[in-house]
Amino acid sequence: MEENRIKEFDNIVKMGKEGQKALNNYWVEYSIYTSFEYWFMVMLFIVPLIVLFFKIDKRKLFFMGFYGYSIHMLFGYIDLYNKNSGLLNYPFPMIPMLPGLSLDSSFVPVTFMLVYQWTLNHKKNYYVYTVLTSAVLAFVFKPLLIGLGLFRLYGSTNYFFLFVCYLIVIILAKVITNVFLWTESKFINHNNSH
């Protein structure tokens, strides 16, 4: 019984490896790296990082960096789950092993970082503006990517589903950031009282 279970698991791992090999071959065979779409995805990775370098409030660098990293990790996990479940994918990945790299690691985190920074600097409600940003990303940006052939939805996956995914990310990232800020303030206050 135990041996059958392990063999079944090994088979599943082998199928995953073969699927990744097929994606790598697709990337090379169709010279994805020479296409306009590929270079557009590269720009979606590079340009937001350049913008962030000039626009981030240096006085809040670590705070905003932590928040952005939280967005990156959460969005990356949700995107990975959705890709592995066959709900969505990116036909022109920068790197075949990391299909959503441009959006997961740069465009989405930087977008939310700059919105959050703006809400802090202008004393605006975080949730109002990040929900609006989520709506623009889900209902405007993602359809644009689909129109350009850079993003694919499968089965019954729709834009509202993507919107809910963004909402999960912005709420959890804010909670995680707040927990760390609260813990830091307690630690600092405790050390200052001694």
N, C-alpha and C positions, 0 to 999 in steps of 0.2 A: 504493500500500500504506500509506504513512505517513498519507496524507490520510484513508483509510478508518478507520484506527485512531483518529485524532483525532475524526472524526465520531461514531464509536461511543462514545468517551469523553464527548463533548458530549451525546449522547443519554442516557447514564447519569446525568449531572449534571442534565439536564432532568427525568428521571423522579424523581430525588431531590427536586428543587425542587417538582414537582407533588405528591409524597407529603407533603411538609411543608405545602404549601398546603392539602391535604385535611385534615390534622390540625388546622391552625389554624381552618379552617371548621367542623370537628366541634366544636372547643372553644367557638366562638362560637354555632353553631347550637343546640347542646344546653345552652347557658348553663351550661357546666361550672363557671364561676366563681361561680355562685349556689347550687350544690349543697352538701349536708352533706359529701359525700365530698371536694369541693374544699377546704372549710375544715378538714377533718380533716388533709389533706395539708399545708395551710398550718401547722397546729399542729405537725405532725411536723417542720416546718422551724424554727419559732420557739421552741417550748418547750425542745428540747435546747440551743439556743444560750443561752437564759436560765439553764438549769441549769448549763451549762458556766461561764458568767460567775461564778456563785457558788461552784462546786465546784472549779474548777481551782486547783491549787497554784501560787500566784503566783511562788514561788521557782523553779518549773520551767516557767514560762510559754512561753518560746521553744522549749524542748526538746519540751514536749507539743504546742505549736502546730505544730512541724515534723513531728512524728509524725502528728498529725491531718491535716495537709495531705497527707502521703504517703498516708494511708488514703483521703482524699477523691479524690486524683488517680488512684490505682490502681483504686479502686472505680468511679470515674467512667468510666475507660477500659474496664474489663471490662463495666460496665453498657451503655455505648455500643456496644461490640462485640456484646453479646447482643441489644440492641434492633435494631441494624442487620441482624443475622443473622435476625431474626424469631423469636427464642427466647423473648422476654418483652417486656412493656411495661406502661405505667401509664395506665389509661383516664381518670384525673382529674388531669392534670398541673397544677402551679401555673402554669407557663409552657409553652405547647405546644412551643416549640423545645427545651426542656430537660425532657423527661418525668420523669426521675428525680431532679430537683433536691432535693426534700425529703429523700430518703434519701441520695443521693450527697454532698450538701453539708452536711448537718447530722446527721440521726439516726444514721447508721452511723458516721461519723467521731467524733462526740461519744461515742457508746456505747463504742467501742474506746479512745478517749482516757481516759475515766474508768476503764475496766477496767485499762488499762496503768498509769495513775497509782496505782490501788489496789494492783496487784501490786508496784510499786516501793516504796510506802509501808509495805507489810506484808511485804516480802521474800518474795513468792510467785512461783511459776513463771509467767512470761509466757505460754508456749505452752499450758499446761494451761488457764488461765483464758480466753485468747482463743479457743482451740478450743471450749471449753464455750459461750462467747458466740456463736461462729459457729454452733454446733449449735442454740442457742435461736433465733437469727435465721433460719436456714434451715428448721428443722423446726417452729417454733412461730409466730414472727412473720410469716413470709411466707405460711403457710397462713391465718393470721388476716386478712392483707391480701387474700388471694384470696377468703376468705369474705365480706369487706366489699365486694368488687368493686373494690378499689383496685389490684390487681396481677393480671396475666395471664401464664400460661405457655403456650407454643405447641409443637406437635409433640411430640417425645419428651423435652422439657426437664422435669426433675423436681427435687425438693428436694435430692437428693444432689448433683446438678450445682451447685445454688446453694451448698451447703455447701463443695464443692471451690473454687468461686470465692472464697468468704470466706477459705478457708485460703491460697489464693495471695496474696490481699491482705495478710493479717496477717503472713505470712512475708516477703514482699517489703518491706513497710513497716518491719518490724523490721530487716531487713538494710540497707536504705537509711539508716535512722536510726543504726544502729551504725557504718556506714561514715563518716557525717558526724561522729559523736562521736569516732571513732578519729582521723580526719583533724584535727579540732579539737584533740584532746589532743596529737597529734604537733606541730602548728603551735605550740601554746602552750609545750610543752616545749622545742622548738627555739629559740623566741624567748627563753625564760627562761635558756637555757644560754649566751646571748651577752651 
